[in-house]
Amino acid sequence: MPAVEKFSLGSAVYEKILASIIDGAFPVNKKLPTEAQLCDLYEVSRPVLREALARLREDELVVSRRGSGSFVIRQPDSAVLKFAPISSIADIQRCFEFRTDIEASSAYLAAVRRTSAQLDEIWRCYQVIDDANAKHDRATEEDYQFHLAITEASNNHYYATAIRSLNDSIKEGMNLTRGLSLMASEARLRIVQDEHLAIVNAIVDKDGDAAAQAMKTHLENARRRMFEGTQ
């Protein structure tokens, strides 16, 4: 089976199982059907199914227990589907995964190489998000510009090129996570902005390691927040 086809099937099965978890067909704290049953249900091979199950484990939605099978451990809020169709969830998660490495590296270089003008632009973008939060705006574009400003400050154009090429995918993920945060609480918005501030402060201090870690933490948390619900 070609790699692209296998990836597509794995994503499709991931999304079908995710949809069943969200709508309660596969309840929390209950065992999923056996691998053989799931393969029959979705008409896929075991390798494709196991790829989907591996992604669900990475997203902390299911857990495998030796000798007992796979169990659902978390049910994402149905509000997730207000901001992104189920058909795009797998891609959004994988985009966060990809961004974590790319943006952590660019944040490291931004801390080491940034100019005063570039630091001013990062601070400006941070403040624009603050202002948007105060008005309860979605601020997807503002969030994107903040991350882009950091990649620009790396002074390696390949990072900014990569982020620009992923413009639509990145904004789709931001639209989802920021939308959920707006539905949740002021505290959730503050947590996200505090993560941004930790990145900025590390860049101010020219501490590359701290900047990379702060960016990695922020993106990993953003990925988890997709499935945290709105409470």
C-alpha positions in Angstrom: 0.0 0.0 0.0 1.5 3.4 -0.9 2.5 5.5 2.0 0.2 8.4 1.1 -2.8 6.1 0.8 -2.0 4.5 4.2 -1.7 7.9 5.8 -5.0 8.9 4.4 -6.7 5.8 5.6 -5.2 6.1 9.1 -6.4 9.7 9.3 -9.9 8.7 8.2 -10.1 5.9 10.8 -8.7 8.2 13.5 -11.5 10.7 12.7 -14.2 8.1 12.6 -13.2 6.7 16.1 -12.9 10.3 17.4 -16.4 11.1 16.1 -17.7 8.0 17.9 -16.0 9.1 21.1 -17.3 12.7 20.9 -20.9 11.5 20.3 -20.7 8.9 23.1 -21.0 5.8 20.9 -17.6 4.8 22.4 -18.1 5.9 26.1 -15.4 7.1 28.5 -14.0 4.3 30.7 -15.4 1.7 28.4 -13.4 -0.7 26.2 -13.3 -0.1 22.5 -14.3 -3.0 20.2 -11.5 -5.4 19.5 -9.1 -4.7 16.7 -10.7 -7.4 14.6 -14.1 -5.8 15.1 -12.8 -2.3 14.3 -11.1 -3.6 11.2 -14.3 -5.1 10.0 -16.3 -2.0 10.9 -14.1 0.4 9.0 -13.0 -2.1 6.4 -9.2 -1.5 6.9 -6.2 -3.6 7.7 -4.7 -4.0 11.2 -1.7 -1.7 10.3 -4.0 1.1 9.3 -6.1 0.6 12.4 -3.1 0.5 14.7 -1.8 3.8 13.2 -5.2 5.4 14.1 -5.1 3.9 17.6 -1.5 5.2 18.1 -2.6 8.7 17.2 -5.6 8.5 19.6 -3.1 7.4 22.4 -0.8 10.3 21.5 -3.8 12.7 21.9 -4.6 11.1 25.3 -8.0 9.9 24.2 -7.5 6.2 24.6 -5.1 4.0 26.5 -4.0 0.4 25.8 -4.0 -2.0 28.7 -1.9 -5.2 28.2 -4.2 -8.1 27.7 -7.3 -6.1 27.9 -7.5 -3.9 24.8 -8.0 -0.2 24.3 -10.1 2.0 26.6 -11.5 5.5 26.1 -10.2 7.8 28.8 -11.4 11.2 27.6 -14.4 12.5 25.7 -13.7 15.8 23.8 -16.3 18.5 24.1 -18.7 18.5 21.2 -17.9 22.3 20.9 -14.8 21.2 19.0 -17.0 20.6 16.0 -18.3 24.2 16.1 -14.9 25.4 15.0 -13.5 22.6 12.8 -15.1 19.7 10.9 -14.2 16.2 12.1 -12.6 15.7 8.7 -9.9 18.2 9.5 -9.1 17.3 13.2 -6.3 14.8 12.3 -4.6 17.3 10.1 -4.8 20.0 12.8 -3.3 17.7 15.3 -0.4 16.7 13.0 0.1 20.4 12.1 0.6 21.2 15.8 3.0 18.2 16.0 5.1 19.6 13.1 5.0 23.2 14.3 6.4 22.2 17.7 9.8 21.3 16.3 9.9 24.1 13.7 8.8 26.9 16.0 10.8 25.8 19.0 14.0 26.0 16.8 13.0 29.4 15.4 12.3 30.7 18.9 15.8 29.6 20.0 17.4 31.5 17.1 15.1 34.5 17.6 16.4 34.8 21.2 20.0 34.6 19.9 19.8 36.7 16.8 16.8 39.1 17.1 17.4 42.8 16.5 15.8 45.6 18.5 13.4 46.3 15.8 12.3 42.7 15.6 11.9 42.5 19.3 9.7 45.6 19.1 7.5 43.9 16.5 7.2 40.8 18.7 6.1 42.9 21.6 3.6 44.8 19.4 2.1 41.5 18.2 1.8 40.4 21.8 0.0 43.6 22.8 -2.4 43.3 19.9 -3.4 39.9 21.2 -3.9 41.4 24.7 -6.1 44.0 23.3 -8.1 41.4 21.3 -8.5 39.3 24.4 -9.9 42.3 26.3 -12.6 42.6 23.6 -13.2 38.9 23.5 -12.2 38.8 19.8 -11.2 35.5 18.3 -7.8 37.0 17.3 -6.8 34.2 15.0 -4.9 36.5 12.6 -3.3 38.3 15.5 -2.1 35.0 17.0 -0.7 34.0 13.6 1.2 37.3 13.2 2.7 36.9 16.7 4.2 33.5 15.8 5.3 34.7 12.3 7.1 37.7 14.0 9.1 35.2 16.0 10.1 33.1 13.0 11.1 36.3 11.2 13.3 37.2 14.2 15.2 33.9 13.7 16.8 35.6 10.7 16.6 32.4 8.8 14.1 32.8 6.0 13.4 29.1 5.8 11.5 29.2 9.1 9.2 32.1 8.0 8.7 30.4 4.6 7.6 27.2 6.3 5.1 29.1 8.6 3.7 31.1 5.7 3.3 27.9 3.6 1.2 26.5 6.4 -0.8 29.7 6.8 -4.3 28.1 6.3 -3.6 25.0 8.4 -2.1 27.0 11.3 -5.0 29.4 11.3 -7.5 26.5 11.3 -5.8 25.2 14.5 -5.7 28.6 16.1 -9.3 29.3 15.2 -10.3 26.1 17.0 -8.2 26.5 20.1 -8.9 30.2 20.5 -12.6 29.7 19.9 -12.7 27.0 22.6 -10.8 29.4 25.0 -13.3 32.2 24.4 -16.1 29.7 25.3 -14.3 28.5 28.4 -13.2 31.4 30.7 -11.1 34.5 31.2 -8.6 32.2 33.0 -8.1 30.1 29.8 -7.3 33.2 27.7 -4.9 34.4 30.4 -3.1 31.0 30.5 -2.6 31.2 26.8 -1.3 34.7 26.9 1.0 33.9 29.8 2.5 31.2 27.6 3.1 33.8 24.9 4.7 36.1 27.5 7.1 33.4 28.7 8.3 33.1 25.1 8.7 36.8 24.7 10.6 37.2 28.0 13.0 34.5 27.0 13.7 36.3 23.7 14.2 39.5 25.6 16.7 37.8 27.8 18.4 36.3 24.8 18.0 32.8 26.4 17.7 30.5 23.5 17.1 27.3 25.5 14.3 29.0 27.5 12.7 30.4 24.4 12.7 27.0 22.7 11.2 25.3 25.7 8.6 28.0 26.2 7.5 27.7 22.6 7.4 23.9 22.8 5.4 24.0 26.0 2.9 26.5 24.4 2.3 24.4 21.3 2.0 21.1 23.2 -0.5 22.8 25.5 -2.4 24.2 22.6 -2.7 20.8 21.1 -4.0 19.4 24.3 -6.4 22.2 24.7 -8.2 21.1 21.6 -9.7 18.2 23.7 -10.0 19.9 27.1 -13.5 21.1 26.5 -14.9 24.5 27.6 -15.4 24.0 31.3 
